[in-house]
């Protein structure tokens, strides 16, 4: 079996907020092409800070971050490296990703236009079918975000991110606001995409049940440090860190509705 290609790599990475508070400390890990890597930890452990660092919203203090073999940013210099490769993010709050004065349909079409998928805009039936595959009601997509429920807005935000055909998708608590039946639909869609498209996902969640269903490996953060990283089945069977053991004790792995 060939060695999987490394899509994302952190080498001794430190990062701090503008006030000087250190939020990531000495991170070393590799993420592989096509992988779904789960990132879990308590509130304030550094999960969202790690995501913000990748997309350029948090300054690197020291160390190196590589994306698809190229250095992504320069430490402490405020300079971002070349970012031709697509990195998309699904935020915890869908309102931060959706334009309040454009219909969802218009926003989906904008993404298709920017990503060069104009053929889907010429065929109305194909565009409608695409929305249904994403779990969106084509009639609801004619509405503006203010007219949608929280779950509907989150599905629209996820759809916009997926339509950009990212190499790396960062999902930060992307399903936490959805009920279990809708969570299952979105998670199954993630799995379908990983079978049919060429991209990787960094999936951030506080829910170990969700990660056990979706992720290939799980990385555990505590106070900005990696305390454990392992294949999902190994971490579930024999967690090494106290954080992972606590998370496992509070979860109902393989017992919720998504396992049916």
C-alpha positions in Angstrom: 0.0 0.0 0.0 1.5 3.4 -1.0 2.2 6.0 1.7 -0.7 8.5 1.8 0.1 12.0 0.7 0.5 14.6 3.5 -2.0 17.5 2.9 -1.4 19.5 6.1 1.5 19.5 8.5 2.3 21.4 11.7 5.9 21.5 12.8 6.5 22.8 16.4 3.7 25.4 16.0 3.1 28.1 18.6 0.5 30.9 18.3 -0.9 33.6 20.5 -3.7 36.2 20.5 -2.9 39.8 20.0 -2.9 40.3 23.8 0.0 37.9 24.0 -2.0 35.0 25.4 -0.6 31.7 24.0 -3.3 29.5 22.6 -1.3 26.8 20.7 1.8 25.3 22.1 4.3 23.0 20.2 1.9 21.3 17.8 3.3 18.6 15.7 1.0 16.5 13.4 0.3 15.4 9.9 -3.0 15.2 8.1 -3.3 13.0 5.0 -5.1 13.5 1.7 -8.6 12.2 1.7 -8.6 11.9 5.5 -11.3 13.0 7.9 -9.4 14.1 11.0 -11.4 14.8 14.1 -10.3 17.6 16.5 -11.8 17.4 20.0 -11.2 18.9 23.4 -12.9 21.0 26.1 -14.0 24.5 25.6 -10.9 26.8 25.4 -8.6 23.9 24.5 -7.5 25.6 21.3 -9.7 23.9 18.6 -11.0 27.0 17.0 -7.6 28.7 17.3 -6.0 26.0 15.3 -8.7 26.4 12.6 -8.2 30.2 12.6 -4.5 29.7 12.2 -4.9 27.6 9.1 -7.2 30.1 7.3 -5.0 33.0 8.3 -7.1 34.7 11.0 -4.5 34.0 13.8 -0.9 34.9 13.7 1.8 32.2 13.8 4.4 32.9 16.5 6.9 30.2 15.6 7.1 26.9 13.8 5.9 26.0 10.3 2.6 25.1 8.7 2.6 23.3 5.4 -0.3 22.8 3.0 0.1 20.4 0.1 3.9 20.6 0.5 4.1 24.4 0.5 4.7 26.6 3.5 1.4 28.2 4.3 2.6 31.2 6.3 5.6 33.0 7.6 6.0 33.1 11.4 5.8 36.5 13.1 6.1 38.4 9.8 2.4 38.9 9.1 2.9 37.4 5.6 0.7 34.6 4.3 2.2 32.1 1.9 0.7 31.2 -1.5 -2.8 30.0 -1.1 -3.8 28.8 -4.6 -5.1 25.6 -3.1 -8.6 25.9 -1.8 -9.3 25.8 1.9 -13.0 26.2 2.9 -14.5 26.6 6.3 -17.9 25.9 7.8 -18.3 28.2 10.8 -20.2 27.4 14.0 -22.5 30.3 13.4 -23.9 30.2 9.9 -24.7 33.9 10.0 -21.0 34.6 9.7 -20.9 32.8 6.4 -24.1 33.9 4.7 -24.8 37.3 3.1 -27.9 38.7 4.8 -29.1 40.6 1.7 -28.8 37.7 -0.8 -31.1 34.8 -1.2 -29.6 31.4 -0.5 -30.1 30.5 -4.2 -28.1 33.6 -5.2 -25.3 32.7 -2.8 -25.1 29.1 -4.1 -25.0 30.4 -7.7 -22.2 32.8 -6.7 -20.1 29.9 -5.4 -20.7 27.9 -8.6 -19.7 30.9 -10.7 -16.5 31.6 -8.8 -15.5 27.9 -8.8 -16.1 27.6 -12.5 -19.1 25.3 -12.4 -21.2 27.4 -14.7 -22.7 24.3 -16.4 -24.9 23.8 -13.4 -26.3 27.2 -13.8 -27.4 26.6 -17.3 -29.5 23.5 -16.3 -32.2 24.4 -13.8 -33.1 20.8 -13.1 -29.4 19.9 -12.3 -29.2 22.9 -10.0 -32.4 21.9 -8.2 -31.1 18.3 -7.9 -27.8 19.6 -6.5 -29.7 21.4 -3.8 -31.7 18.4 -2.8 -28.5 16.3 -2.6 -27.2 18.9 -0.1 -30.3 18.6 2.0 -31.7 21.9 0.9 -35.3 22.6 -0.1 -35.1 24.4 -3.5 -38.2 26.5 -2.5 -36.6 27.5 0.8 -33.4 28.5 -1.0 -35.3 31.3 -2.6 -35.5 32.9 0.8 -33.1 35.2 2.5 -31.2 34.0 5.6 -33.4 36.0 8.0 -36.3 33.9 6.9 -34.7 30.6 7.7 -34.3 28.6 10.9 -30.9 28.0 12.5 -30.7 24.5 11.0 -31.7 25.7 7.5 -29.1 28.4 7.6 -26.4 26.0 8.8 -27.2 23.6 5.9 -27.0 26.5 3.5 -23.6 27.5 4.8 -22.3 23.9 4.6 -23.7 23.7 1.0 -21.8 26.9 0.0 -18.6 25.6 1.4 -18.9 22.2 -0.3 -19.7 23.7 -3.6 -16.3 25.4 -3.8 -14.7 22.0 -4.2 -12.1 22.5 -1.4 -9.0 20.5 -1.0 -9.3 21.0 2.7 -12.7 21.6 4.4 -12.5 22.8 8.0 -15.8 22.1 9.8 -16.0 23.9 13.2 -19.0 22.4 15.2 -20.7 22.3 11.8 -23.6 20.0 13.0 -23.8 21.0 16.7 -26.9 23.2 16.1 -28.8 20.6 14.2 -31.2 17.9 15.5 -30.1 14.3 15.3 -31.9 13.4 12.1 -30.5 16.4 10.2 -27.0 15.7 11.7 -27.2 12.2 10.3 -28.1 13.6 6.8 -25.1 16.0 6.8 -22.7 13.5 8.2 -23.7 10.9 5.6 -23.2 13.5 3.0 -19.7 14.2 4.3 -19.0 10.4 3.9 -20.5 10.4 0.4 -18.3 13.3 -0.6 -15.2 11.5 0.6 -16.0 8.6 -1.5 -16.7 10.6 -4.6 -14.5 13.7 -4.4 -10.9 14.4 -3.6 -10.6 16.5 -0.5 -9.8 16.2 3.2 -11.8 17.4 6.3 -10.6 18.7 9.6 -13.8 18.1 11.7 -14.0 20.0 15.0 -16.6 18.9 17.5 -17.2 18.4 21.2 -19.3 15.3 20.4 -17.3 12.0 20.4 -20.3 10.1 19.1 -20.3 12.2 15.9 -16.5 11.7 15.5 -16.8 8.0 16.1 -19.2 7.8 13.2 -17.3 10.1 10.8 -13.6 10.4 11.5 -10.6 8.3 10.4 -8.5 9.6 13.3 -9.1 11.8 16.3 -6.7 14.4 17.7 -7.3 15.6 21.3 -6.3 19.0 22.5 -5.8 20.3 26.1 -4.7 23.8 26.8 -3.3 24.3 23.3 -1.3 21.1 23.2 -1.9 17.7 21.6 -2.4 15.1 24.3 -3.4 12.2 22.0 -3.8 11.4 18.4 -4.9 8.0 17.2 -7.1 6.0 14.8 -10.7 6.4 15.9 -11.3 2.8 16.8 -8.1 2.7 18.8 -9.0 5.9 20.8 -12.4 4.5 21.5 -11.1 1.2 22.6 -8.1 2.3 24.6 -7.8 6.1 25.2 -4.4 7.1 26.5 -5.1 10.6 27.9 -7.2 11.7 30.8 -9.1 14.1 28.5 -10.0 11.3 26.0 -11.1 9.0 28.9 -13.4 11.8 30.2 -14.8 12.5 26.8 -15.4 8.8 26.3 -17.1 8.4 29.7 -19.6 11.1 28.8 -20.4 9.8 25.3 -22.7 7.2 24.0 -20.6 5.9 21.2 -22.5 3.8 18.6 -25.7 4.2 20.6 -27.3 7.3 19.1 -29.6 7.8 16.1 -26.8 8.1 13.6 -25.8 4.4 14.1 -29.2 3.1 13.0 
